[in-house]
Structure formats: structure tokens, C-alpha cells
């Protein structure tokens, strides 16, 4: 069953930010899609068996912090 997790990412402001966050999150197991909205700073991750800790670690790896 597919699930959705949402994160507010502080400090994202440009397409480079969007690509960095999307690339890191896409490497996490179970992730099927990543949607980043720069205006609202919201990231929506969809997939199966998503691991919140792994997703947060990927966000940190990209250089950002999930609020």
C-alpha cells in the first residue's frame, strides 16, 4: 500500500535546492515519487514502506533540515 509523507524543508529557494533534495530522497528505498514546492517549502514523498528516519537523513545529506 502506497503511503505519503510530507516535510517542510527550511532554506530551499532555487531549482538547485529542488534537484539536490529530490536526488537524495530518490535514493531512499521504497520512494516512488518526490514532489518539491519551492514556494511553500513543502516536499511530498510517496512510496511503499517509507522510513521517516532514512528520509530525514537524506534531506540532511542534501544540506537541508526537515522541520
PDB file of N, H, CA, C and O in Angstrom:
ATOM      1  N   UNK A   1       0.832  -1.184   0.000  1.00  0.00           N
ATOM      2  CA  UNK A   1       0.000   0.000   0.000  1.00  0.00           C
ATOM      3  C   UNK A   1       0.876   1.247   0.000  1.00  0.00           C
ATOM      4  O   UNK A   1       1.795   1.370   0.810  1.00  0.00           O
ATOM      5  N   UNK A   2       0.593   2.146  -0.889  1.00  0.00           N
ATOM      6  H   UNK A   2      -0.154   2.046  -1.547  1.00  0.00           H
ATOM      7  CA  UNK A   2       1.379   3.362  -1.019  1.00  0.00           C
ATOM      8  C   UNK A   2       1.082   4.308   0.141  1.00  0.00           C
ATOM      9  O   UNK A   2      -0.051   4.401   0.615  1.00  0.00           O
ATOM     10  N   UNK A   3       2.120   5.005   0.585  1.00  0.00           N
ATOM     11  H   UNK A   3       3.040   4.929   0.200  1.00  0.00           H
ATOM     12  CA  UNK A   3       1.948   5.982   1.654  1.00  0.00           C
ATOM     13  C   UNK A   3       2.579   7.308   1.251  1.00  0.00           C
ATOM     14  O   UNK A   3       3.400   7.368   0.336  1.00  0.00           O
ATOM     15  N   UNK A   4       2.184   8.359   1.943  1.00  0.00           N
ATOM     16  H   UNK A   4       1.517   8.310   2.686  1.00  0.00           H
ATOM     17  CA  UNK A   4       2.677   9.694   1.648  1.00  0.00           C
ATOM     18  C   UNK A   4       3.212  10.335   2.917  1.00  0.00           C
ATOM     19  O   UNK A   4       2.538  10.343   3.948  1.00  0.00           O
ATOM     20  N   UNK A   5       4.425  10.872   2.841  1.00  0.00           N
ATOM     21  H   UNK A   5       4.972  10.865   2.004  1.00  0.00           H
ATOM     22  CA  UNK A   5       4.999  11.627   3.951  1.00  0.00           C
ATOM     23  C   UNK A   5       5.314  13.025   3.449  1.00  0.00           C
ATOM     24  O   UNK A   5       5.767  13.201   2.318  1.00  0.00           O
ATOM     25  N   UNK A   6       5.070  14.027   4.302  1.00  0.00           N
ATOM     26  H   UNK A   6       4.702  13.884   5.221  1.00  0.00           H
ATOM     27  CA  UNK A   6       5.305  15.423   3.924  1.00  0.00           C
ATOM     28  C   UNK A   6       6.289  16.054   4.886  1.00  0.00           C
ATOM     29  O   UNK A   6       6.254  15.809   6.092  1.00  0.00           O
ATOM     30  N   UNK A   7       7.174  16.876   4.325  1.00  0.00           N
ATOM     31  H   UNK A   7       7.203  17.074   3.345  1.00  0.00           H
ATOM     32  CA  UNK A   7       8.184  17.570   5.116  1.00  0.00           C
ATOM     33  C   UNK A   7       8.263  19.031   4.689  1.00  0.00           C
ATOM     34  O   UNK A   7       8.142  19.349   3.506  1.00  0.00           O
ATOM     35  N   UNK A   8       8.464  19.901   5.648  1.00  0.00           N
ATOM     36  H   UNK A   8       8.562  19.643   6.609  1.00  0.00           H
ATOM     37  CA  UNK A   8       8.776  21.289   5.343  1.00  0.00           C
ATOM     38  C   UNK A   8      10.287  21.405   5.420  1.00  0.00           C
ATOM     39  O   UNK A   8      10.887  21.084   6.446  1.00  0.00           O
ATOM     40  N   UNK A   9      10.908  21.867   4.332  1.00  0.00           N
ATOM     41  H   UNK A   9      10.421  22.129   3.499  1.00  0.00           H
ATOM     42  CA  UNK A   9      12.360  21.948   4.248  1.00  0.00           C
ATOM     43  C   UNK A   9      12.784  23.406   4.319  1.00  0.00           C
ATOM     44  O   UNK A   9      12.497  24.190   3.415  1.00  0.00           O
ATOM     45  N   UNK A  10      13.463  23.760   5.387  1.00  0.00           N
ATOM     46  H   UNK A  10      13.696  23.123   6.121  1.00  0.00           H
ATOM     47  CA  UNK A  10      13.912  25.134   5.567  1.00  0.00           C
ATOM     48  C   UNK A  10      15.102  25.425   4.668  1.00  0.00           C
ATOM     49  O   UNK A  10      15.979  24.577   4.500  1.00  0.00           O
ATOM     50  N   UNK A  11      15.137  26.623   4.088  1.00  0.00           N
ATOM     51  H   UNK A  11      14.425  27.312   4.225  1.00  0.00           H
ATOM     52  CA  UNK A  11      16.301  27.046   3.317  1.00  0.00           C
ATOM     53  C   UNK A  11      16.260  26.756   1.832  1.00  0.00           C
ATOM     54  O   UNK A  11      17.152  27.192   1.103  1.00  0.00           O
ATOM     55  N   UNK A  12      15.257  26.036   1.358  1.00  0.00           N
ATOM     56  H   UNK A  12      14.533  25.682   1.950  1.00  0.00           H
ATOM     57  CA  UNK A  12      15.167  25.776  -0.080  1.00  0.00           C
ATOM     58  C   UNK A  12      14.680  27.039  -0.787  1.00  0.00           C
ATOM     59  O   UNK A  12      13.694  27.652  -0.377  1.00  0.00           O
ATOM     60  N   UNK A  13      15.387  27.421  -1.861  1.00  0.00           N
ATOM     61  H   UNK A  13      16.188  26.923  -2.194  1.00  0.00           H
ATOM     62  CA  UNK A  13      14.972  28.656  -2.527  1.00  0.00           C
ATOM     63  C   UNK A  13      15.131  28.648  -4.047  1.00  0.00           C
ATOM     64  O   UNK A  13      14.691  29.585  -4.713  1.00  0.00           O
ATOM     65  N   UNK A  14      15.754  27.607  -4.608  1.00  0.00           N
ATOM     66  H   UNK A  14      16.112  26.846  -4.067  1.00  0.00           H
ATOM     67  CA  UNK A  14      16.027  27.635  -6.044  1.00  0.00           C
ATOM     68  C   UNK A  14      15.935  26.236  -6.652  1.00  0.00           C
ATOM     69  O   UNK A  14      15.760  25.246  -5.941  1.00  0.00           O
ATOM     70  N   UNK A  15      16.056  26.175  -7.972  1.00  0.00           N
ATOM     71  H   UNK A  15      16.198  26.979  -8.549  1.00  0.00           H
ATOM     72  CA  UNK A  15      15.987  24.881  -8.652  1.00  0.00           C
ATOM     73  C   UNK A  15      17.113  23.946  -8.228  1.00  0.00           C
ATOM     74  O   UNK A  15      16.918  22.731  -8.176  1.00  0.00           O
ATOM     75  N   UNK A  16      18.278  24.487  -7.928  1.00  0.00           N
ATOM     76  H   UNK A  16      18.437  25.474  -7.970  1.00  0.00           H
ATOM     77  CA  UNK A  16      19.390  23.650  -7.460  1.00  0.00           C
ATOM     78  C   UNK A  16      18.995  22.960  -6.154  1.00  0.00           C
ATOM     79  O   UNK A  16      19.254  21.770  -5.974  1.00  0.00           O
ATOM     80  N   UNK A  17      18.369  23.704  -5.249  1.00  0.00           N
ATOM     81  H   UNK A  17      18.158  24.671  -5.395  1.00  0.00           H
ATOM     82  CA  UNK A  17      17.896  23.138  -3.980  1.00  0.00           C
ATOM     83  C   UNK A  17      16.920  21.998  -4.254  1.00  0.00           C
ATOM     84  O   UNK A  17      17.012  20.920  -3.667  1.00  0.00           O
ATOM     85  N   UNK A  18      15.990  22.264  -5.156  1.00  0.00           N
ATOM     86  H   UNK A  18      15.915  23.139  -5.633  1.00  0.00           H
ATOM     87  CA  UNK A  18      14.962  21.291  -5.509  1.00  0.00           C
ATOM     88  C   UNK A  18      15.594  20.016  -6.056  1.00  0.00           C
ATOM     89  O   UNK A  18      15.219  18.913  -5.658  1.00  0.00           O
ATOM     90  N   UNK A  19      16.552  20.165  -6.968  1.00  0.00           N
ATOM     91  H   UNK A  19      16.857  21.061  -7.292  1.00  0.00           H
ATOM     92  CA  UNK A  19      17.220  18.993  -7.561  1.00  0.00           C
ATOM     93  C   UNK A  19      18.000  18.216  -6.511  1.00  0.00           C
ATOM     94  O   UNK A  19      17.974  16.985  -6.507  1.00  0.00           O
ATOM     95  N   UNK A  20      18.700  18.925  -5.613  1.00  0.00           N
ATOM     96  H   UNK A  20      18.722  19.924  -5.617  1.00  0.00           H
ATOM     97  CA  UNK A  20      19.514  18.259  -4.590  1.00  0.00           C
ATOM     98  C   UNK A  20      18.636  17.426  -3.655  1.00  0.00           C
ATOM     99  O   UNK A  20      18.951  16.272  -3.362  1.00  0.00           O
ATOM    100  N   UNK A  21      17.546  18.012  -3.195  1.00  0.00           N
ATOM    101  H   UNK A  21      17.290  18.949  -3.433  1.00  0.00           H
ATOM    102  CA  UNK A  21      16.645  17.308  -2.286  1.00  0.00           C
ATOM    103  C   UNK A  21      15.979  16.127  -3.002  1.00  0.00           C
ATOM    104  O   UNK A  21      15.888  15.034  -2.444  1.00  0.00           O
ATOM    105  N   UNK A  22      15.520  16.348  -4.221  1.00  0.00           N
ATOM    106  H   UNK A  22      15.594  17.237  -4.673  1.00  0.00           H
ATOM    107  CA  UNK A  22      14.868  15.283  -4.992  1.00  0.00           C
ATOM    108  C   UNK A  22      15.837  14.126  -5.234  1.00  0.00           C
ATOM    109  O   UNK A  22      15.468  12.962  -5.079  1.00  0.00           O
ATOM    110  N   UNK A  23      17.064  14.442  -5.608  1.00  0.00           N
ATOM    111  H   UNK A  23      17.364  15.388  -5.734  1.00  0.00           H
ATOM    112  CA  UNK A  23      18.060  13.400  -5.895  1.00  0.00           C
ATOM    113  C   UNK A  23      18.347  12.553  -4.658  1.00  0.00           C
ATOM    114  O   UNK A  23      18.381  11.325  -4.741  1.00  0.00           O
ATOM    115  N   UNK A  24      18.553  13.202  -3.511  1.00  0.00           N
ATOM    116  H   UNK A  24      18.525  14.199  -3.443  1.00  0.00           H
ATOM    117  CA  UNK A  24      18.859  12.440  -2.288  1.00  0.00           C
ATOM    118  C   UNK A  24      17.669  11.590  -1.846  1.00  0.00           C
ATOM    119  O   UNK A  24      17.837  10.423  -1.494  1.00  0.00           O
ATOM    120  N   UNK A  25      16.475  12.168  -1.864  1.00  0.00           N
ATOM    121  H   UNK A  25      16.338  13.117  -2.151  1.00  0.00           H
ATOM    122  CA  UNK A  25      15.301  11.411  -1.433  1.00  0.00           C
ATOM    123  C   UNK A  25      15.020  10.238  -2.365  1.00  0.00           C
ATOM    124  O   UNK A  25      14.534   9.196  -1.924  1.00  0.00           O
ATOM    125  N   UNK A  26      15.321  10.399  -3.640  1.00  0.00           N
ATOM    126  H   UNK A  26      15.716  11.244  -3.999  1.00  0.00           H
ATOM    127  CA  UNK A  26      15.057   9.338  -4.620  1.00  0.00           C
ATOM    128  C   UNK A  26      15.920   8.108  -4.401  1.00  0.00           C
ATOM    129  O   UNK A  26      15.596   7.032  -4.903  1.00  0.00           O
ATOM    130  N   UNK A  27      17.017   8.248  -3.657  1.00  0.00           N
ATOM    131  H   UNK A  27      17.280   9.123  -3.249  1.00  0.00           H
ATOM    132  CA  UNK A  27      17.895   7.107  -3.401  1.00  0.00           C
ATOM    133  C   UNK A  27      17.413   6.246  -2.241  1.00  0.00           C
ATOM    134  O   UNK A  27      17.911   5.137  -2.046  1.00  0.00           O
ATOM    135  N   UNK A  28      16.455   6.741  -1.471  1.00  0.00           N
ATOM    136  H   UNK A  28      16.051   7.642  -1.629  1.00  0.00           H
ATOM    137  CA  UNK A  28      15.953   6.000  -0.312  1.00  0.00           C
ATOM    138  C   UNK A  28      15.014   4.889  -0.776  1.00  0.00           C
ATOM    139  O   UNK A  28      14.151   5.104  -1.627  1.00  0.00           O
ATOM    140  N   UNK A  29      15.193   3.719  -0.211  1.00  0.00           N
ATOM    141  H   UNK A  29      15.894   3.545   0.481  1.00  0.00           H
ATOM    142  CA  UNK A  29      14.378   2.568  -0.577  1.00  0.00           C
ATOM    143  C   UNK A  29      12.893   2.810  -0.404  1.00  0.00           C
ATOM    144  O   UNK A  29      12.467   3.389   0.595  1.00  0.00           O
ATOM    145  N   UNK A  30      12.098   2.368  -1.378  1.00  0.00           N
ATOM    146  H   UNK A  30      12.445   1.897  -2.189  1.00  0.00           H
ATOM    147  CA  UNK A  30      10.655   2.475  -1.311  1.00  0.00           C
ATOM    148  C   UNK A  30      10.085   3.749  -1.904  1.00  0.00           C
ATOM    149  O   UNK A  30       8.879   3.837  -2.137  1.00  0.00           O
ATOM    150  N   UNK A  31      10.944   4.750  -2.155  1.00  0.00           N
ATOM    151  H   UNK A  31      11.923   4.679  -1.965  1.00  0.00           H
ATOM    152  CA  UNK A  31      10.459   6.022  -2.692  1.00  0.00           C
ATOM    153  C   UNK A  31      10.064   5.846  -4.151  1.00  0.00           C
ATOM    154  O   UNK A  31      10.855   5.378  -4.970  1.00  0.00           O
ATOM    155  N   UNK A  32       8.826   6.228  -4.466  1.00  0.00           N
ATOM    156  H   UNK A  32       8.184   6.608  -3.801  1.00  0.00           H
ATOM    157  CA  UNK A  32       8.331   6.144  -5.828  1.00  0.00           C
ATOM    158  C   UNK A  32       8.278   7.515  -6.497  1.00  0.00           C
ATOM    159  O   UNK A  32       8.480   7.627  -7.706  1.00  0.00           O
ATOM    160  N   UNK A  33       8.004   8.567  -5.702  1.00  0.00           N
ATOM    161  H   UNK A  33       7.840   8.475  -4.720  1.00  0.00           H
ATOM    162  CA  UNK A  33       7.976   9.912  -6.271  1.00  0.00           C
ATOM    163  C   UNK A  33       8.287  10.950  -5.211  1.00  0.00           C
ATOM    164  O   UNK A  33       8.026  10.761  -4.024  1.00  0.00           O
ATOM    165  N   UNK A  34       8.861  12.066  -5.684  1.00  0.00           N
ATOM    166  H   UNK A  34       9.074  12.219  -6.649  1.00  0.00           H
ATOM    167  CA  UNK A  34       9.199  13.195  -4.818  1.00  0.00           C
ATOM    168  C   UNK A  34       8.689  14.445  -5.509  1.00  0.00           C
ATOM    169  O   UNK A  34       9.020  14.702  -6.666  1.00  0.00           O
ATOM    170  N   UNK A  35       7.883  15.223  -4.798  1.00  0.00           N
ATOM    171  H   UNK A  35       7.614  15.015  -3.857  1.00  0.00           H
ATOM    172  CA  UNK A  35       7.365  16.473  -5.347  1.00  0.00           C
ATOM    173  C   UNK A  35       7.790  17.607  -4.432  1.00  0.00           C
ATOM    174  O   UNK A  35       7.462  17.609  -3.245  1.00  0.00           O
ATOM    175  N   UNK A  36       8.526  18.580  -4.986  1.00  0.00           N
ATOM    176  H   UNK A  36       8.792  18.578  -5.950  1.00  0.00           H
ATOM    177  CA  UNK A  36       9.042  19.704  -4.206  1.00  0.00           C
ATOM    178  C   UNK A  36       8.353  20.991  -4.648  1.00  0.00           C
ATOM    179  O   UNK A  36       8.321  21.311  -5.836  1.00  0.00           O
ATOM    180  N   UNK A  37       7.803  21.724  -3.684  1.00  0.00           N
ATOM    181  H   UNK A  37       7.829  21.464  -2.719  1.00  0.00           H
ATOM    182  CA  UNK A  37       7.188  23.031  -3.955  1.00  0.00           C
ATOM    183  C   UNK A  37       8.054  24.088  -3.286  1.00  0.00           C
ATOM    184  O   UNK A  37       8.043  24.223  -2.062  1.00  0.00           O
ATOM    185  N   UNK A  38       8.811  24.844  -4.095  1.00  0.00           N
ATOM    186  H   UNK A  38       8.821  24.734  -5.089  1.00  0.00           H
ATOM    187  CA  UNK A  38       9.720  25.839  -3.540  1.00  0.00           C
ATOM    188  C   UNK A  38       8.994  26.975  -2.818  1.00  0.00           C
ATOM    189  O   UNK A  38       9.502  27.512  -1.834  1.00  0.00           O
ATOM    190  N   UNK A  39       7.817  27.337  -3.304  1.00  0.00           N
ATOM    191  H   UNK A  39       7.404  26.902  -4.103  1.00  0.00           H
ATOM    192  CA  UNK A  39       7.082  28.447  -2.679  1.00  0.00           C
ATOM    193  C   UNK A  39       6.670  28.124  -1.246  1.00  0.00           C
ATOM    194  O   UNK A  39       6.822  28.957  -0.352  1.00  0.00           O
ATOM    195  N   UNK A  40       6.157  26.934  -1.028  1.00  0.00           N
ATOM    196  H   UNK A  40       6.034  26.257  -1.754  1.00  0.00           H
ATOM    197  CA  UNK A  40       5.682  26.555   0.306  1.00  0.00           C
ATOM    198  C   UNK A  40       6.757  25.818   1.113  1.00  0.00           C
ATOM    199  O   UNK A  40       6.575  25.555   2.302  1.00  0.00           O
ATOM    200  N   UNK A  41       7.884  25.484   0.458  1.00  0.00           N
ATOM    201  H   UNK A  41       8.032  25.698  -0.508  1.00  0.00           H
ATOM    202  CA  UNK A  41       8.973  24.709   1.079  1.00  0.00           C
ATOM    203  C   UNK A  41       8.524  23.300   1.454  1.00  0.00           C
ATOM    204  O   UNK A  41       9.126  22.661   2.316  1.00  0.00           O
ATOM    205  N   UNK A  42       7.467  22.818   0.805  1.00  0.00           N
ATOM    206  H   UNK A  42       6.978  23.337   0.105  1.00  0.00           H
ATOM    207  CA  UNK A  42       6.903  21.512   1.133  1.00  0.00           C
ATOM    208  C   UNK A  42       7.415  20.437   0.180  1.00  0.00           C
ATOM    209  O   UNK A  42       7.454  20.625  -1.036  1.00  0.00           O
ATOM    210  N   UNK A  43       7.804  19.314   0.759  1.00  0.00           N
ATOM    211  H   UNK A  43       7.772  19.161   1.747  1.00  0.00           H
ATOM    212  CA  UNK A  43       8.231  18.154  -0.022  1.00  0.00           C
ATOM    213  C   UNK A  43       7.270  17.011   0.296  1.00  0.00           C
ATOM    214  O   UNK A  43       7.033  16.684   1.459  1.00  0.00           O
ATOM    215  N   UNK A  44       6.725  16.414  -0.758  1.00  0.00           N
ATOM    216  H   UNK A  44       6.918  16.679  -1.703  1.00  0.00           H
ATOM    217  CA  UNK A  44       5.807  15.289  -0.597  1.00  0.00           C
ATOM    218  C   UNK A  44       6.485  14.054  -1.189  1.00  0.00           C
ATOM    219  O   UNK A  44       6.842  14.026  -2.367  1.00  0.00           O
ATOM    220  N   UNK A  45       6.651  13.041  -0.350  1.00  0.00           N
ATOM    221  H   UNK A  45       6.361  13.064   0.607  1.00  0.00           H
ATOM    222  CA  UNK A  45       7.300  11.802  -0.770  1.00  0.00           C
ATOM    223  C   UNK A  45       6.251  10.701  -0.770  1.00  0.00           C
ATOM    224  O   UNK A  45       5.538  10.511   0.215  1.00  0.00           O
ATOM    225  N   UNK A  46       6.160   9.975  -1.884  1.00  0.00           N
ATOM    226  H   UNK A  46       6.740  10.129  -2.684  1.00  0.00           H
ATOM    227  CA  UNK A  46       5.224   8.859  -1.972  1.00  0.00           C
ATOM    228  C   UNK A  46       5.992   7.575  -2.246  1.00  0.00           C
ATOM    229  O   UNK A  46       6.997   7.573  -2.957  1.00  0.00           O
ATOM    230  N   UNK A  47       5.504   6.492  -1.675  1.00  0.00           N
ATOM    231  H   UNK A  47       4.688   6.494  -1.097  1.00  0.00           H
ATOM    232  CA  UNK A  47       6.139   5.204  -1.893  1.00  0.00           C
ATOM    233  C   UNK A  47       5.585   4.158  -0.958  1.00  0.00           C
ATOM    234  O   UNK A  47       4.549   4.355  -0.322  1.00  0.00           O
ATOM    235  N   UNK A  48       6.286   3.040  -0.880  1.00  0.00           N
ATOM    236  H   UNK A  48       7.127   2.880  -1.397  1.00  0.00           H
ATOM    237  CA  UNK A  48       5.863   1.937  -0.025  1.00  0.00           C
ATOM    238  C   UNK A  48       6.946   1.627   0.989  1.00  0.00           C
ATOM    239  O   UNK A  48       8.129   1.584   0.651  1.00  0.00           O
ATOM    240  N   UNK A  49       6.539   1.411   2.238  1.00  0.00           N
ATOM    241  H   UNK A  49       5.578   1.446   2.513  1.00  0.00           H
ATOM    242  CA  UNK A  49       7.485   1.077   3.286  1.00  0.00           C
ATOM    243  C   UNK A  49       8.466   2.203   3.571  1.00  0.00           C
ATOM    244  O   UNK A  49       9.641   1.956   3.843  1.00  0.00           O
ATOM    245  N   UNK A  50       7.987   3.436   3.508  1.00  0.00           N
ATOM    246  H   UNK A  50       7.033   3.637   3.287  1.00  0.00           H
ATOM    247  CA  UNK A  50       8.878   4.587   3.704  1.00  0.00           C
ATOM    248  C   UNK A  50       9.412   4.644   5.136  1.00  0.00           C
ATOM    249  O   UNK A  50       8.681   4.392   6.094  1.00  0.00           O
ATOM    250  N   UNK A  51      10.670   4.973   5.263  1.00  0.00           N
ATOM    251  H   UNK A  51      11.264   5.178   4.485  1.00  0.00           H
ATOM    252  CA  UNK A  51      11.350   5.073   6.556  1.00  0.00           C
ATOM    253  C   UNK A  51      11.606   6.552   6.848  1.00  0.00           C
ATOM    254  O   UNK A  51      12.457   7.182   6.221  1.00  0.00           O
ATOM    255  N   UNK A  52      10.853   7.098   7.816  1.00  0.00           N
ATOM    256  H   UNK A  52      10.161   6.587   8.325  1.00  0.00           H
ATOM    257  CA  UNK A  52      10.971   8.517   8.148  1.00  0.00           C
ATOM    258  C   UNK A  52      12.414   8.902   8.483  1.00  0.00           C
ATOM    259  O   UNK A  52      12.895   9.943   8.034  1.00  0.00           O
ATOM    260  N   UNK A  53      13.095   8.085   9.255  1.00  0.00           N
ATOM    261  H   UNK A  53      12.704   7.240   9.619  1.00  0.00           H
ATOM    262  CA  UNK A  53      14.478   8.384   9.638  1.00  0.00           C
ATOM    263  C   UNK A  53      15.406   8.440   8.435  1.00  0.00           C
ATOM    264  O   UNK A  53      16.264   9.318   8.348  1.00  0.00           O
ATOM    265  N   UNK A  54      15.233   7.498   7.501  1.00  0.00           N
ATOM    266  H   UNK A  54      14.536   6.785   7.572  1.00  0.00           H
ATOM    267  CA  UNK A  54      16.070   7.476   6.297  1.00  0.00           C
ATOM    268  C   UNK A  54      15.781   8.687   5.417  1.00  0.00           C
ATOM    269  O   UNK A  54      16.696   9.262   4.828  1.00  0.00           O
ATOM    270  N   UNK A  55      14.503   9.076   5.326  1.00  0.00           N
ATOM    271  H   UNK A  55      13.760   8.609   5.804  1.00  0.00           H
ATOM    272  CA  UNK A  55      14.142  10.243   4.519  1.00  0.00           C
ATOM    273  C   UNK A  55      14.717  11.517   5.126  1.00  0.00           C
ATOM    274  O   UNK A  55      15.240  12.368   4.406  1.00  0.00           O
ATOM    275  N   UNK A  56      14.623  11.651   6.444  1.00  0.00           N
ATOM    276  H   UNK A  56      14.199  10.959   7.029  1.00  0.00           H
ATOM    277  CA  UNK A  56      15.190  12.829   7.114  1.00  0.00           C
ATOM    278  C   UNK A  56      16.713  12.878   6.950  1.00  0.00           C
ATOM    279  O   UNK A  56      17.294  13.950   6.779  1.00  0.00           O
ATOM    280  N   UNK A  57      17.349  11.705   7.004  1.00  0.00           N
ATOM    281  H   UNK A  57      16.878  10.834   7.143  1.00  0.00           H
ATOM    282  CA  UNK A  57      18.805  11.642   6.810  1.00  0.00           C
ATOM    283  C   UNK A  57      19.174  12.069   5.388  1.00  0.00           C
ATOM    284  O   UNK A  57      20.190  12.734   5.184  1.00  0.00           O
ATOM    285  N   UNK A  58      18.359  11.692   4.415  1.00  0.00           N
ATOM    286  H   UNK A  58      17.534  11.152   4.581  1.00  0.00           H
ATOM    287  CA  UNK A  58      18.615  12.079   3.020  1.00  0.00           C
ATOM    288  C   UNK A  58      18.481  13.592   2.855  1.00  0.00           C
ATOM    289  O   UNK A  58      19.241  14.207   2.106  1.00  0.00           O
ATOM    290  N   UNK A  59      17.521  14.186   3.552  1.00  0.00           N
ATOM    291  H   UNK A  59      16.904  13.686   4.160  1.00  0.00           H
ATOM    292  CA  UNK A  59      17.339  15.636   3.498  1.00  0.00           C
ATOM    293  C   UNK A  59      18.567  16.343   4.087  1.00  0.00           C
ATOM    294  O   UNK A  59      19.040  17.340   3.542  1.00  0.00           O
ATOM    295  N   UNK A  60      19.070  15.817   5.198  1.00  0.00           N
ATOM    296  H   UNK A  60      18.686  15.007   5.641  1.00  0.00           H
ATOM    297  CA  UNK A  60      20.284  16.375   5.810  1.00  0.00           C
ATOM    298  C   UNK A  60      21.472  16.206   4.865  1.00  0.00           C
ATOM    299  O   UNK A  60      22.293  17.113   4.725  1.00  0.00           O
ATOM    300  N   UNK A  61      21.562  15.042   4.218  1.00  0.00           N
ATOM    301  H   UNK A  61      20.895  14.305   4.332  1.00  0.00           H
ATOM    302  CA  UNK A  61      22.647  14.777   3.266  1.00  0.00           C
ATOM    303  C   UNK A  61      22.631  15.783   2.117  1.00  0.00           C
ATOM    304  O   UNK A  61      23.681  16.144   1.585  1.00  0.00           O
ATOM    305  N   UNK A  62      21.437  16.232   1.740  1.00  0.00           N
ATOM    306  H   UNK A  62      20.584  15.939   2.172  1.00  0.00           H
ATOM    307  CA  UNK A  62      21.301  17.226   0.674  1.00  0.00           C
ATOM    308  C   UNK A  62      21.670  18.630   1.162  1.00  0.00           C
ATOM    309  O   UNK A  62      21.792  19.561   0.366  1.00  0.00           O
ATOM    310  N   UNK A  63      21.846  18.767   2.478  1.00  0.00           N
ATOM    311  H   UNK A  63      21.747  18.011   3.124  1.00  0.00           H
ATOM    312  CA  UNK A  63      22.255  20.056   3.039  1.00  0.00           C
ATOM    313  C   UNK A  63      21.142  20.867   3.641  1.00  0.00           C
ATOM    314  O   UNK A  63      21.281  22.076   3.828  1.00  0.00           O
ATOM    315  N   UNK A  64      20.033  20.218   3.949  1.00  0.00           N
ATOM    316  H   UNK A  64      19.919  19.236   3.797  1.00  0.00           H
ATOM    317  CA  UNK A  64      18.860  20.935   4.487  1.00  0.00           C
ATOM    318  C   UNK A  64      18.356  20.248   5.749  1.00  0.00           C
ATOM    319  O   UNK A  64      18.859  19.200   6.154  1.00  0.00           O
ATOM    320  N   UNK A  65      17.356  20.863   6.356  1.00  0.00           N
ATOM    321  H   UNK A  65      16.948  21.714   6.027  1.00  0.00           H
ATOM    322  CA  UNK A  65      16.776  20.302   7.573  1.00  0.00           C
ATOM    323  C   UNK A  65      15.269  20.257   7.415  1.00  0.00           C
ATOM    324  O   UNK A  65      14.649  21.211   6.946  1.00  0.00           O
ATOM    325  N   UNK A  66      14.688  19.132   7.814  1.00  0.00           N
ATOM    326  H   UNK A  66      15.191  18.357   8.195  1.00  0.00           H
ATOM    327  CA  UNK A  66      13.238  18.983   7.773  1.00  0.00           C
ATOM    328  C   UNK A  66      12.655  19.523   9.068  1.00  0.00           C
ATOM    329  O   UNK A  66      13.064  19.124  10.159  1.00  0.00           O
ATOM    330  N   UNK A  67      11.704  20.428   8.940  1.00  0.00           N
ATOM    331  H   UNK A  67      11.373  20.752   8.054  1.00  0.00           H
ATOM    332  CA  UNK A  67      11.072  20.999  10.134  1.00  0.00           C
ATOM    333  C   UNK A  67       9.985  20.064  10.644  1.00  0.00           C
ATOM    334  O   UNK A  67       9.332  20.363  11.643  1.00  0.00           O
TER     335      UNK A  67
END
